Amino acid sequence: VSGDLSINKYKLNGKMIQRHHCADCGITLWLSSPSFGSIIVLKPGTLDDTSSFKPDAHVWYRSAQPWIDVGSDISVYQEQPEIHELLALGCR
């Protein structure tokens, strides 16, 4: 990552969310919130090597290509779940 980091703050369901993003291009790198504790929501598409990461869930599956097969060993959400549901998955 090069360039300056910028942070936008907004509320989602009454919780303060901080979006950490590139100040130049605007791509989101990660999300954080005081209500998440030490957990951050990392955007893995911004990483050069994602081989050490395993997803906890598939989100917005209703928009997936018909040839995508996620298997049955992972949580699948058709739309955006509540943030506390996703955070609970990361704490398993």
Secondary structure, DSSP 8 states (H G I E B T S, - for coil): --S-EEEEEEEETTEEEEEEEETTT--EEEEE-GGGTT--EE-GGG-S--TT---SEE-SGGGS-TT----SSSEE-SS---HHHHHHHHT-
